[in-house]
Amino acid sequence: MQTGNVTTPFGRRPTTLALVKSQFATSDIKAGKSVDKWKVYRSACEARSVLGLRDRALAVLNALLTFYPDAELTEESNLIVFPSNAQLTIRANGIAGTTLRENLALLVQAGLIHRNDSPNGKRYARKDNAGEIESAYGFSLAPLLARSEELAVLAHQVTEESRKLRLIKERITITRRDIRKLITAAVEEGAPGDWQSVEGSYITAVARLKTAKSGVELAAVLDELVLLREGVVILLEMQLKPQKSDANGDEFRHHIQNSNTESLNELEPSSGKEPGGAPAQKPQRGVEPARAFPLGMVVRACPQILDYATGGSISNWRDLMAAAIVVRTMLGVSPSAYQDACEVMGPENTATAMACVLERAGHITSPGGYLRDLTRRSERGEFSLGPMLMALLRSREPDGKRSA
């Protein structure tokens, strides 16, 4: 068997240390290892984008495999095939000689085959007296056997990425449809709101789809579109959904004060006054909090909140609200300001607001006053977390690095 030898190509073709390294890897094939040649070929086909191969190169690889007589590549057998260019051309669907040589070089560069050139560069085999191949010169298929598991993993990763990309594109299509039709309905039926600005944000997000190629870039556009849709839905909900009665509002407030034992029970009793200011105005009690945005989106927009979470991770809203309590104390936001915000915006949205404030802490003089202002604006229906989250998402690079 000739799989472990380091060889150099015939003629002017140079060798590289990368090719030498791949030949060393081939020599480490486990004794007795075997793999179905067409199974490993399918793996190579599925992983072609990672390997940098085109369809013609895979057709040439297919042709090479047809010259290997057995169905399985095995460590004990001779893994060198030695067809002439004319024979390869016929089995590779009649491709031109120049194209054949280019794609053979690509297969070597990708580490799927090795050259095992003879002294004169010809491909042939010598047999012993018993008719067994004693030495062969041509192309070694040993790399396919050595890398069979790696190629299977690469194929699975490519397939999974394709599936995720398809799901993202489907969600983008549905979200675009929802936004477009909701805006159209709102404008045609005269719903109050700055729909021209919403339309502008929609057009800007859709324009980014033309340049978004990778899954990360498309996911960022999807996040922006989802935020925009949530903002439109919340705006329409505030107009179309009847407000709850005062009694229901009192019941909701009572639920807030008693359901979150990990956060609100830690709030110290409020004196009703902010330090150095006038008595704080208590919010109206019949205002229904807006729906919370997706938790994953909040964490992507405000990653600094992870530094204050238990174990450095946030897997549910309870984790986020617990981290927000720590941030509230750290930023000097009074318990009364935080509780008023919970009663107007809801505990989830208040925790989200605190995460946003943390991200912008360097630009906010008084976090407590800022939160009270957000609470008053939310009470009047003049504030939504959507634009704030969208701005934070836009400020981040596609690789997820925090902006300076």
PLY file of the C-alpha trace (Angstrom):
ply
format ascii 1.0
element vertex 404
property float x
property float y
property float z
element edge 403
property int vertex1
property int vertex2
end_header
0.00 0.00 0.00
1.24 3.54 -0.81
-0.49 6.04 1.40
2.10 7.23 3.92
4.87 8.43 1.59
5.59 12.12 1.15
5.96 12.81 -2.57
6.52 15.89 -4.72
4.90 16.61 -8.08
6.55 16.08 -11.45
7.82 18.92 -13.61
7.35 22.59 -12.81
4.51 22.09 -10.39
5.71 23.29 -6.96
4.98 21.69 -3.62
3.95 23.54 -0.45
4.25 22.82 3.24
0.46 22.61 3.38
0.55 19.72 0.87
3.30 18.05 2.87
1.24 18.45 6.05
-1.81 16.87 4.43
0.33 13.90 3.33
1.50 13.45 6.92
-2.16 13.39 8.00
-2.88 10.74 5.38
-0.18 8.48 6.82
-2.07 8.37 10.14
-5.06 6.44 8.81
-6.24 3.99 11.44
-5.48 0.37 10.64
-8.45 -1.42 9.10
-10.40 1.80 8.46
-12.85 1.78 5.55
-15.60 4.01 4.21
-18.12 3.89 1.39
-16.56 5.91 -1.42
-19.86 7.36 -2.58
-20.85 8.35 0.93
-17.67 10.38 1.39
-18.17 11.80 -2.11
-21.64 13.03 -1.13
-20.14 14.65 1.96
-17.61 16.45 -0.23
-20.41 17.62 -2.53
-22.43 19.04 0.37
-19.34 20.76 1.82
-18.12 22.14 -1.53
-18.66 25.77 -0.51
-16.37 25.31 2.52
-13.81 23.38 0.48
-13.81 26.01 -2.27
-14.83 23.56 -5.00
-17.05 24.06 -8.03
-19.29 21.57 -9.81
-16.69 20.67 -12.44
-14.17 19.72 -9.74
-16.73 17.41 -8.16
-17.41 15.84 -11.56
-13.68 15.11 -11.90
-13.61 13.61 -8.39
-16.57 11.43 -9.35
-14.66 10.26 -12.43
-11.58 9.42 -10.34
-13.68 7.34 -7.93
-15.07 5.28 -10.82
-11.54 4.06 -11.52
-11.30 2.65 -7.99
-12.70 -0.89 -8.38
-14.21 -1.45 -4.91
-17.26 0.16 -3.31
-15.32 1.00 -0.15
-12.04 2.82 0.35
-10.02 0.67 2.75
-6.72 1.20 4.50
-5.38 -2.21 3.38
-5.98 -1.69 -0.36
-4.15 0.31 -2.99
-5.79 3.76 -3.02
-4.03 5.13 -6.09
-5.90 5.39 -9.39
-4.00 6.02 -12.61
-6.34 6.91 -15.50
-5.04 8.91 -18.44
-6.38 12.38 -19.18
-8.28 10.97 -22.14
-10.04 8.40 -19.93
-10.81 11.04 -17.29
-12.22 13.40 -19.91
-14.65 10.72 -21.11
-15.91 9.88 -17.61
-16.05 13.57 -16.58
-18.66 14.28 -19.27
-16.18 15.32 -21.94
-14.71 18.44 -20.29
-11.82 20.18 -22.03
-8.25 19.20 -21.19
-7.42 22.62 -19.74
-10.50 22.51 -17.51
-9.61 18.98 -16.43
-6.12 20.03 -15.31
-7.46 23.11 -13.48
-9.94 21.06 -11.50
-7.45 18.33 -10.67
-5.28 21.09 -9.19
-8.28 22.35 -7.18
-8.90 18.87 -5.76
-5.25 18.63 -4.72
-5.36 22.11 -3.18
-8.55 21.22 -1.27
-6.79 18.17 0.17
-9.16 15.59 -1.29
-6.56 13.83 -3.44
-2.74 13.65 -3.58
-0.47 13.44 -6.58
1.80 10.41 -6.66
3.78 11.18 -9.80
6.09 8.76 -11.57
9.64 9.68 -12.66
8.36 10.82 -16.07
4.98 12.17 -14.92
3.00 9.34 -16.55
0.28 7.44 -14.71
0.64 3.69 -14.57
0.97 0.67 -12.26
3.56 -2.11 -12.01
2.49 -5.60 -10.97
4.46 -8.37 -9.30
4.70 -11.98 -10.44
1.43 -12.79 -8.69
-0.42 -10.08 -10.64
-0.82 -7.79 -7.64
-0.09 -4.07 -7.95
3.42 -3.52 -6.67
3.66 0.24 -7.30
1.27 2.75 -8.80
1.57 6.33 -9.96
-1.38 8.66 -10.37
-3.78 10.15 -7.85
-4.11 8.89 -4.27
-7.61 8.73 -2.80
-6.20 8.23 0.69
-7.13 11.81 1.79
-10.82 10.95 1.29
-10.45 7.99 3.63
-8.38 9.95 6.16
-10.81 12.92 6.21
-14.09 11.00 5.95
-15.29 12.02 9.45
-14.18 15.63 8.95
-16.00 15.84 5.62
-19.16 14.40 7.21
-19.03 17.08 9.93
-18.46 19.84 7.37
-21.38 18.57 5.30
-23.65 18.58 8.36
-22.58 22.14 9.27
-23.23 23.40 5.75
-26.63 21.70 5.67
-27.55 23.16 9.06
-26.44 26.65 8.03
-28.52 26.36 4.86
-31.53 25.33 6.92
-31.10 28.28 9.29
-30.64 30.66 6.37
-33.81 29.35 4.76
-35.77 29.86 8.00
-34.42 33.42 8.35
-35.45 34.24 4.78
-38.92 32.79 5.40
-39.33 34.91 8.55
-38.12 38.00 6.70
-40.72 37.43 3.97
-43.54 36.99 6.49
-42.43 39.97 8.61
-42.18 42.22 5.54
-45.67 41.18 4.49
-47.08 41.90 7.95
-45.48 45.36 8.17
-46.50 46.31 4.64
-50.13 45.32 5.09
-50.45 46.80 8.60
-49.08 50.16 7.43
-51.40 50.11 4.40
-54.43 49.33 6.57
-53.51 52.05 9.08
-53.08 54.71 6.37
-56.17 53.74 4.38
-58.39 53.68 7.47
-56.98 56.87 8.95
-55.38 55.47 12.11
-53.52 58.23 13.97
-49.72 57.97 13.98
-46.59 59.06 12.15
-46.93 56.39 9.49
-44.63 58.26 7.13
-41.73 57.75 9.53
-42.68 54.10 10.00
-42.74 53.71 6.22
-39.30 55.31 6.01
-37.89 52.90 8.59
-39.41 49.99 6.68
-37.90 51.10 3.37
-34.47 51.56 5.01
-34.56 48.06 6.51
-35.65 46.47 3.24
-32.90 48.30 1.35
-30.32 46.60 3.59
-31.50 43.22 2.28
-29.86 43.97 -1.07
-26.40 44.03 0.50
-26.97 41.40 3.21
-25.38 38.14 2.09
-24.36 36.19 5.19
-26.68 34.65 7.75
-25.46 37.12 10.39
-26.32 40.12 8.19
-29.75 38.70 7.30
-30.45 37.95 10.98
-29.62 41.58 11.84
-32.12 42.80 9.22
-34.70 40.34 10.56
-34.22 41.72 14.09
-34.79 45.23 12.79
-37.93 44.22 10.90
-39.31 42.31 13.91
-38.79 45.35 16.12
-40.53 47.53 13.56
-43.47 45.14 13.32
-43.76 44.97 17.12
-43.75 48.77 17.24
-46.54 48.95 14.64
-48.59 46.30 16.45
-48.16 48.03 19.82
-49.17 51.39 18.31
-52.30 49.90 16.76
-53.08 47.94 19.93
-53.01 51.11 22.02
-55.55 52.66 19.65
-57.83 49.72 18.97
-57.85 47.70 22.20
-60.24 49.05 24.89
-58.48 50.20 28.07
-59.09 48.08 31.16
-61.23 49.48 33.94
-59.72 51.03 37.06
-60.65 47.89 38.98
-58.75 45.74 36.52
-55.85 48.16 36.70
-55.76 47.84 40.49
-55.82 44.07 40.15
-52.94 44.19 37.65
-50.93 46.47 39.95
-51.48 44.11 42.85
-50.26 41.24 40.69
-47.05 43.15 39.84
-46.35 43.90 43.50
-46.63 40.28 44.55
-45.56 38.12 41.59
-41.89 39.06 41.21
-40.39 38.07 44.55
-36.87 38.26 43.21
-37.02 41.91 42.21
-39.77 44.11 43.58
-39.64 42.75 47.10
-36.11 44.13 47.29
-37.34 47.69 46.71
-36.99 49.88 49.76
-40.06 51.90 50.83
-40.29 55.17 48.91
-40.59 58.54 50.61
-42.39 59.90 47.55
-39.60 62.39 46.85
-36.56 62.27 44.63
-33.31 63.56 46.15
-33.05 67.27 45.48
-36.35 67.41 43.62
-40.08 67.77 43.95
-42.35 64.93 45.05
-42.54 62.27 42.38
-45.82 62.08 40.48
-47.40 58.66 40.75
-48.54 57.25 37.42
-52.13 56.54 36.50
-53.28 53.11 37.59
-55.49 52.11 34.65
-52.78 52.13 32.00
-52.14 48.71 30.46
-48.44 47.92 29.91
-47.32 47.23 26.32
-46.30 43.74 25.36
-42.66 42.81 25.99
-40.22 42.42 23.12
-38.47 39.07 22.48
-35.96 38.33 25.24
-33.23 37.21 22.86
-33.51 40.45 20.95
-33.19 42.47 24.16
-29.99 40.64 25.13
-28.51 41.12 21.65
-29.27 44.84 21.78
-28.06 45.25 25.38
-25.27 42.72 26.00
-23.81 44.65 28.96
-26.72 43.45 31.13
-25.08 39.98 31.05
-22.31 41.33 33.29
-24.88 41.77 36.08
-26.75 38.48 35.63
-26.22 35.46 37.85
-23.69 33.21 36.15
-23.28 35.72 33.32
-26.26 34.39 31.36
-29.91 35.31 30.88
-32.25 32.52 29.84
-35.62 33.90 30.93
-37.37 37.12 31.96
-36.82 36.37 35.63
-33.06 36.44 35.04
-33.32 39.76 33.21
-35.45 41.36 35.93
-33.03 40.19 38.63
-30.12 41.70 36.71
-32.09 44.93 36.21
-32.45 45.28 40.01
-28.66 45.10 40.35
-28.25 47.68 37.60
-30.87 49.95 39.22
-28.88 49.99 42.45
-25.58 50.49 40.63
-26.91 53.44 38.60
-28.55 55.06 41.62
-32.15 54.78 40.38
-34.53 55.17 43.30
-36.90 52.33 44.28
-39.91 54.60 43.73
-38.84 55.47 40.18
-38.37 51.81 39.37
-41.68 50.74 40.91
-43.58 53.51 39.09
-42.04 52.30 35.82
-43.10 48.71 36.58
-46.68 49.80 37.19
-46.87 51.71 33.89
-44.65 49.70 31.52
-44.76 46.31 33.21
-41.83 44.56 34.94
-40.47 43.02 31.73
-40.42 46.28 29.79
-38.97 48.13 32.79
-36.15 45.62 32.99
-35.62 46.10 29.26
-35.55 49.86 29.74
-32.91 49.49 32.47
-30.79 47.36 30.12
-31.04 50.12 27.50
-30.15 52.77 30.08
-27.10 50.71 31.05
-25.93 50.65 27.43
-26.26 54.44 27.23
-25.15 55.20 30.80
-22.22 57.28 29.61
-24.61 59.66 27.84
-27.28 59.93 30.56
-26.71 62.42 33.38
-29.44 61.16 35.70
-30.58 57.56 35.07
-33.34 57.91 37.68
-34.72 61.07 36.10
-34.41 59.50 32.67
-36.43 56.47 33.76
-39.12 58.73 35.27
-39.31 60.63 31.97
-39.74 57.35 30.06
-42.47 56.36 32.51
-44.38 59.63 31.99
-44.07 59.37 28.23
-45.25 55.75 28.30
-48.17 56.79 30.46
-49.22 59.28 27.76
-48.67 56.75 24.96
-45.73 58.74 23.57
-42.94 56.19 24.10
-42.15 52.70 22.81
-39.06 50.63 23.51
-38.92 49.49 19.88
-36.99 52.46 18.41
-34.54 52.43 21.34
-33.79 48.72 20.89
-33.54 49.14 17.14
-31.02 51.97 17.52
-28.88 49.84 19.84
-29.00 46.90 17.42
-27.98 49.14 14.54
-25.04 50.47 16.53
-23.50 47.01 16.69
-21.24 45.43 14.14
-22.49 42.20 12.46
-19.96 40.14 14.44
-21.66 41.21 17.69
-18.87 43.47 19.00
-19.95 46.24 21.33
-19.73 49.68 19.86
-17.30 52.12 21.41
0 1
1 2
2 3
3 4
4 5
5 6
6 7
7 8
8 9
9 10
10 11
11 12
12 13
13 14
14 15
15 16
16 17
17 18
18 19
19 20
20 21
21 22
22 23
23 24
24 25
25 26
26 27
27 28
28 29
29 30
30 31
31 32
32 33
33 34
34 35
35 36
36 37
37 38
38 39
39 40
40 41
41 42
42 43
43 44
44 45
45 46
46 47
47 48
48 49
49 50
50 51
51 52
52 53
53 54
54 55
55 56
56 57
57 58
58 59
59 60
60 61
61 62
62 63
63 64
64 65
65 66
66 67
67 68
68 69
69 70
70 71
71 72
72 73
73 74
74 75
75 76
76 77
77 78
78 79
79 80
80 81
81 82
82 83
83 84
84 85
85 86
86 87
87 88
88 89
89 90
90 91
91 92
92 93
93 94
94 95
95 96
96 97
97 98
98 99
99 100
100 101
101 102
102 103
103 104
104 105
105 106
106 107
107 108
108 109
109 110
110 111
111 112
112 113
113 114
114 115
115 116
116 117
117 118
118 119
119 120
120 121
121 122
122 123
123 124
124 125
125 126
126 127
127 128
128 129
129 130
130 131
131 132
132 133
133 134
134 135
135 136
136 137
137 138
138 139
139 140
140 141
141 142
142 143
143 144
144 145
145 146
146 147
147 148
148 149
149 150
150 151
151 152
152 153
153 154
154 155
155 156
156 157
157 158
158 159
159 160
160 161
161 162
162 163
163 164
164 165
165 166
166 167
167 168
168 169
169 170
170 171
171 172
172 173
173 174
174 175
175 176
176 177
177 178
178 179
179 180
180 181
181 182
182 183
183 184
184 185
185 186
186 187
187 188
188 189
189 190
190 191
191 192
192 193
193 194
194 195
195 196
196 197
197 198
198 199
199 200
200 201
201 202
202 203
203 204
204 205
205 206
206 207
207 208
208 209
209 210
210 211
211 212
212 213
213 214
214 215
215 216
216 217
217 218
218 219
219 220
220 221
221 222
222 223
223 224
224 225
225 226
226 227
227 228
228 229
229 230
230 231
231 232
232 233
233 234
234 235
235 236
236 237
237 238
238 239
239 240
240 241
241 242
242 243
243 244
244 245
245 246
246 247
247 248
248 249
249 250
250 251
251 252
252 253
253 254
254 255
255 256
256 257
257 258
258 259
259 260
260 261
261 262
262 263
263 264
264 265
265 266
266 267
267 268
268 269
269 270
270 271
271 272
272 273
273 274
274 275
275 276
276 277
277 278
278 279
279 280
280 281
281 282
282 283
283 284
284 285
285 286
286 287
287 288
288 289
289 290
290 291
291 292
292 293
293 294
294 295
295 296
296 297
297 298
298 299
299 300
300 301
301 302
302 303
303 304
304 305
305 306
306 307
307 308
308 309
309 310
310 311
311 312
312 313
313 314
314 315
315 316
316 317
317 318
318 319
319 320
320 321
321 322
322 323
323 324
324 325
325 326
326 327
327 328
328 329
329 330
330 331
331 332
332 333
333 334
334 335
335 336
336 337
337 338
338 339
339 340
340 341
341 342
342 343
343 344
344 345
345 346
346 347
347 348
348 349
349 350
350 351
351 352
352 353
353 354
354 355
355 356
356 357
357 358
358 359
359 360
360 361
361 362
362 363
363 364
364 365
365 366
366 367
367 368
368 369
369 370
370 371
371 372
372 373
373 374
374 375
375 376
376 377
377 378
378 379
379 380
380 381
381 382
382 383
383 384
384 385
385 386
386 387
387 388
388 389
389 390
390 391
391 392
392 393
393 394
394 395
395 396
396 397
397 398
398 399
399 400
400 401
401 402
402 403
